Amino acid sequence: MRSSVPSPVVALVWVLAAAVLVPVVRLARGPSEAAYLAITARAAQVSGVHVVAEAGVLLLVALFVVAAWRARAHGPGTVAVALAGGFGAVLAYAVSEGTKLVVRQPRGCWELVEVAHCPPAGDWSFPSNHTTIAFALAAAVVATSASTGLRVRAADVPSRHGRAARKNALWSLALVALPVALACVTGAARVVQGVHLPHDVVAGAVLGVCTVAATILALGGPATTAVHAACRVPVLRQALTARPY
């Protein structure tokens, strides 16, 4: 049974969740600094960690492109989810950057420990931009994958199509488990590298997921209408959907 609560109302709930949880997370700065010192003390000799976070974000971008491309085979509604999710990821990054400029929290590698690749003064710490965009992209990939038929199972179709169903199910699973794992690794790498405190990462994860969820709920309907309208133009239809229209 579908919920009778309008999507914009649910979107507002996600926005309010972020507005409440992000400041609450910042209250944990004391324990977060203690955890940060313990982690950096043990990870001081680990090399190449700074590459992990960058690679994680790039892989998540690639996964989003794959998920969005697969959405073309599932109609305007699914394409709209991909478009809204991508816009939500960009919006999440912008909100994260704006929050940094308001909070202006110093980085641990400025005051507590000395680490390689520490960002320069003025590049504030809270929340983690890398983690925000990583979790935002992961949320967009998961939402897009779910809208392409995540629940499809081999038993739901005739046996001659079982191989295709299993392949689809494996793709769907990969486009859920892998982005979540990559987002977690990206956030953890920023702490291990010493450029973010743990609560910076938690706040980034909350901000990324909540922003994308709210954006998809708020814009999914209008985006679907826009995609339907765009598909009346042959060139745009070929770009947006692989299904007969």
Buried (B, 14 or more C-beta within 10 A) or exposed (E): EEEEEEBEEBBBBBBEBBEEBBEEBBEBBEEBBEBBBEBBEEBEEEEEBBEBBEBBBEBBBEBBEBBBEBBBBBBBBBBBBBBBBBBBBBBBBEBBEEBBEEBEBEBBBBEBBEBEEBEEEEEBBBBBBBBBBBBBBBBBBBBBBBBBBBEBEBEEBEEEEBEEBBEBBEBBEBBBEBBBEBBBBBBBBBBBBBBBBBBBBBBBBBBBBBBBBBBBBBBBBEBBEBBBEBBEEEEEBEEBBBBEE
